[in-house]
Amino acid sequence: MKVDILASGSGGNCIALRTNETTILIDAGIAKTKIEKRLLEVGIRPDEIEAIFITHAHSDHIKGLPLANKYHIPVYASEGEWKDIPSVDKEIANILGLKGTLFDYEGYGDWIEIIPFQTHHDAYDPYGYVVQTENMKVSICLDTGVVDSSMLEAMQGSNVYIIEANHEPSMVEASNYPNSVKTRILSHIGHLSNQQTAEALSKLVTGKGEQIYLTHLSKKNNMPALAELTVMGALSKKGLKANIDYKIEVV
């Protein structure tokens, strides 16, 4: 499975995953024309997208959904999140339960299974996703205030972890954000700090060559090097070394 992170952060989020015969998007949070352009840059035609899976209905995750109407791409989201998803044609709108869905292309030996798991964010019913084939498992955990045991169980054993490392709490506290915004970010339905992300990954990464992508970094309340070093420090306590036992990239 090939992973292309087309956009990450408060300006928009969009991830393309493809096998031999199947290409899906997780979120469509940048403008339709930008998604089209970035897909073509990585060798994907927009009309090849089989489905779009939405984590939650905040604008930085659904802004580009007119793409679905243009190319008649099925869109999947939890029942709760459809309350805040506008302007998707009824015939392509699908409610996704926690059992997930399977795309199976008989004759090609190509199948891809998408299983959601519940996250903790200030939305109606937000999801993370496990996307797996016969030989590969990718976990995608974006906006969430905590990583609980059920989330860890869902993501366990992945080859690729795409997870937010949004902020450094001391930088949030020192920022000029209103107190209400600071409280939201730091809450259990806000965003993950570098340390929270590091703690979760230290429970997940075993050193089998996993690829880690740190995403959704705050431009004002984090630094890429700080996020990376925090995670590497936690993994080093397990005896794991970057570029030997795992790979890490800050997006």
C-alpha positions as CSV (number, residue, x, y, z in Angstrom):
1,M,0.0,0.0,0.0
2,K,1.4,3.4,-0.9
3,V,0.7,6.4,1.3
4,D,0.6,10.0,0.1
5,I,-0.2,12.7,2.6
6,L,-1.6,15.4,0.4
7,A,-2.3,17.9,3.2
8,S,-1.8,18.1,6.9
9,G,-2.6,20.7,9.6
10,S,-5.3,23.2,10.5
11,G,-5.2,24.5,6.9
12,G,-6.6,21.1,5.7
13,N,-6.0,17.3,5.8
14,C,-6.1,14.8,3.0
15,I,-4.4,11.4,2.8
16,A,-4.4,9.1,-0.3
17,L,-3.9,5.3,0.2
18,R,-3.6,3.0,-2.8
19,T,-3.1,-0.7,-3.6
20,N,-2.8,-2.2,-7.0
21,E,-6.4,-1.7,-7.9
22,T,-7.9,0.5,-5.2
23,T,-7.3,4.2,-4.2
24,I,-9.1,5.8,-1.3
25,L,-8.9,9.2,0.5
26,I,-9.0,9.8,4.2
27,D,-10.5,13.3,4.6
28,A,-10.8,15.9,1.9
29,G,-10.0,19.1,3.8
30,I,-8.5,21.3,1.2
31,A,-10.2,22.9,-1.8
32,K,-11.3,20.5,-4.6
33,T,-8.9,22.0,-7.1
34,K,-6.0,21.6,-4.8
35,I,-6.8,18.0,-4.2
36,E,-7.0,17.4,-7.9
37,K,-3.7,19.0,-8.4
38,R,-1.9,17.1,-5.6
39,L,-3.4,13.8,-6.7
40,L,-2.0,14.3,-10.2
41,E,1.4,15.3,-8.7
42,V,1.6,11.8,-7.1
43,G,0.3,10.0,-10.1
44,I,-3.4,9.5,-9.2
45,R,-6.2,10.5,-11.4
46,P,-9.2,12.0,-9.4
47,D,-11.6,9.7,-11.3
48,E,-9.7,6.7,-9.9
49,I,-10.7,7.4,-6.3
50,E,-13.0,4.6,-5.1
51,A,-14.1,6.2,-1.9
52,I,-13.6,9.0,0.6
53,F,-13.6,8.3,4.4
54,I,-14.2,11.3,6.7
55,T,-12.7,11.4,10.2
56,H,-15.0,14.2,11.3
57,A,-16.9,17.1,9.9
58,H,-14.7,20.1,10.8
59,S,-13.9,22.2,7.7
60,D,-10.2,21.3,7.6
61,H,-11.3,17.7,6.9
62,I,-14.3,18.2,4.6
63,K,-13.7,21.4,2.6
64,G,-12.9,19.6,-0.6
65,L,-16.0,17.3,-0.7
66,P,-17.3,18.9,-3.9
67,L,-14.7,16.5,-5.4
68,A,-17.0,13.6,-4.5
69,N,-19.9,15.2,-6.4
70,K,-17.8,16.0,-9.4
71,Y,-16.5,12.4,-9.8
72,H,-19.4,10.5,-8.1
73,I,-17.1,9.2,-5.4
74,P,-18.9,7.4,-2.5
75,V,-18.3,9.3,0.8
76,Y,-18.4,7.4,4.2
77,A,-18.7,9.0,7.6
78,S,-20.3,8.1,11.0
79,E,-24.0,8.8,11.3
80,G,-23.3,11.7,13.8
81,E,-20.9,13.4,11.5
82,W,-23.4,13.6,8.6
83,K,-25.2,16.2,10.7
84,D,-22.4,18.7,9.8
85,I,-21.5,17.5,6.2
86,P,-23.2,19.7,3.7
87,S,-23.8,19.4,-0.1
88,V,-22.9,15.7,-0.7
89,D,-25.2,14.1,-3.3
90,K,-27.6,11.6,-1.6
91,E,-26.7,8.7,-3.8
92,I,-23.0,8.9,-2.8
93,A,-23.5,9.6,1.0
94,N,-23.0,6.5,3.2
95,I,-23.2,6.0,6.9
96,L,-20.3,3.9,8.2
97,G,-20.6,1.9,11.4
98,L,-17.8,0.6,13.5
99,K,-17.7,-2.7,11.6
100,G,-16.2,-1.0,8.7
101,T,-16.3,-1.9,5.0
102,L,-14.4,-4.1,2.6
103,F,-13.5,-3.4,-1.0
104,D,-12.8,-6.7,-2.8
105,Y,-11.6,-7.0,-6.4
106,E,-12.0,-10.6,-7.3
107,G,-9.6,-11.8,-10.1
108,Y,-7.0,-9.1,-9.2
109,G,-6.0,-10.5,-5.8
110,D,-6.5,-7.0,-4.4
111,W,-8.6,-6.2,-1.4
112,I,-8.6,-3.4,1.1
113,E,-10.5,-3.3,4.4
114,I,-11.3,0.0,6.2
115,I,-12.2,-0.3,9.9
116,P,-13.0,2.8,11.9
117,F,-12.4,3.3,15.6
118,Q,-13.8,6.0,17.9
119,T,-11.6,9.0,18.8
120,H,-12.1,11.9,21.3
121,H,-12.6,15.3,19.6
122,D,-15.2,18.0,19.8
123,A,-17.3,16.6,17.0
124,Y,-20.5,14.5,17.0
125,D,-18.9,11.0,16.4
126,P,-15.3,11.3,15.2
127,Y,-13.4,8.3,13.8
128,G,-9.8,7.2,13.2
129,Y,-9.2,4.5,10.6
130,V,-7.4,1.2,10.2
131,V,-6.8,0.4,6.6
132,Q,-5.4,-3.0,5.8
133,T,-4.6,-5.4,3.0
134,E,-3.3,-8.9,3.2
135,N,0.2,-7.7,3.8
136,M,0.0,-4.3,5.3
137,K,-1.8,-2.3,8.0
138,V,-2.0,1.5,8.2
139,S,-3.5,3.3,11.2
140,I,-4.7,6.9,10.9
141,C,-5.3,8.8,14.1
142,L,-5.9,12.5,13.6
143,D,-7.7,14.9,15.8
144,T,-8.2,13.5,19.3
145,G,-7.6,14.7,22.8
146,V,-6.5,11.3,24.2
147,V,-5.5,7.8,22.9
148,D,-7.4,5.3,25.0
149,S,-6.9,1.5,25.3
150,S,-9.5,0.7,22.6
151,M,-7.7,3.0,20.1
152,L,-4.4,1.3,21.0
153,E,-5.9,-2.1,20.5
154,A,-7.3,-1.1,17.1
155,M,-3.9,0.3,15.9
156,Q,-1.7,-2.4,17.3
157,G,0.5,-4.2,14.8
158,S,0.4,-1.6,12.1
159,N,3.2,-1.1,9.6
160,V,2.4,2.6,9.2
161,Y,1.2,5.0,11.9
162,I,-0.2,8.4,10.8
163,I,-0.8,10.3,14.0
164,E,-1.1,13.9,15.1
165,A,1.5,15.6,17.2
166,N,-0.3,18.8,17.5
167,H,1.3,20.9,20.2
168,E,3.6,21.5,23.1
169,P,1.4,22.4,26.1
170,S,3.8,25.0,27.5
171,M,3.7,26.8,24.1
172,V,-0.1,26.7,24.1
173,E,-0.2,28.2,27.7
174,A,2.2,31.0,26.6
175,S,0.3,31.8,23.4
176,N,-2.0,34.7,22.8
177,Y,-5.0,32.4,22.2
178,P,-8.1,33.1,24.3
179,N,-8.4,31.0,27.4
180,S,-11.3,29.2,25.9
181,V,-9.3,28.1,22.9
182,K,-6.4,27.0,25.1
183,T,-8.7,24.9,27.2
184,R,-10.2,23.3,24.1
185,I,-6.8,22.3,22.7
186,L,-5.6,20.9,26.0
187,S,-8.8,19.1,26.8
188,H,-9.6,15.4,26.4
189,I,-11.6,16.3,23.3
190,G,-8.9,18.6,21.8
191,H,-5.6,17.6,20.3
192,L,-2.7,15.4,21.2
193,S,0.5,16.9,22.6
194,N,3.9,15.7,21.6
195,Q,4.2,13.8,24.8
196,Q,0.8,12.1,24.4
197,T,1.7,11.0,20.9
198,A,5.1,9.8,22.1
199,E,3.5,7.7,24.9
200,A,1.0,6.2,22.4
201,L,3.7,5.3,19.9
202,S,5.9,3.8,22.6
203,K,3.1,1.3,23.3
204,L,2.6,0.6,19.6
205,V,5.9,0.5,17.9
206,T,7.9,-2.7,18.2
207,G,10.8,-2.1,16.0
208,K,9.8,-4.1,13.0
209,G,10.6,-1.2,10.6
210,E,7.4,0.7,11.2
211,Q,6.9,4.0,9.4
212,I,5.7,6.9,11.6
213,Y,4.2,10.1,10.1
214,L,3.7,12.9,12.7
215,T,0.9,15.1,11.3
216,H,-1.4,18.1,12.1
217,L,1.4,20.1,13.9
218,S,0.3,23.5,15.1
219,K,2.2,26.3,13.3
220,K,2.2,28.5,16.4
221,N,2.4,25.9,19.3
222,N,4.8,23.3,18.1
223,M,8.1,22.8,16.2
224,P,8.8,19.9,13.9
225,A,12.1,19.1,15.6
226,L,10.5,19.2,19.0
227,A,7.8,16.8,18.0
228,E,10.3,14.4,16.4
229,L,12.7,14.4,19.3
230,T,9.9,13.8,21.8
231,V,8.8,10.7,20.0
232,M,12.4,9.5,19.4
233,G,13.2,10.0,23.1
234,A,10.2,7.8,24.1
235,L,11.1,5.1,21.7
236,S,14.8,5.2,22.7
237,K,13.8,4.2,26.2
238,K,12.5,1.0,24.6
239,G,15.9,0.5,22.9
240,L,14.5,1.4,19.5
241,K,16.6,3.5,17.1
242,A,15.4,5.7,14.3
243,N,16.3,4.5,10.8
244,I,17.2,1.1,12.2
245,D,14.1,-0.1,14.0
246,Y,11.6,2.4,12.6
247,K,11.4,5.4,10.4
248,I,9.9,8.8,11.3
249,E,8.8,11.8,9.3
250,V,7.2,15.0,10.3
251,V,4.7,16.2,7.8
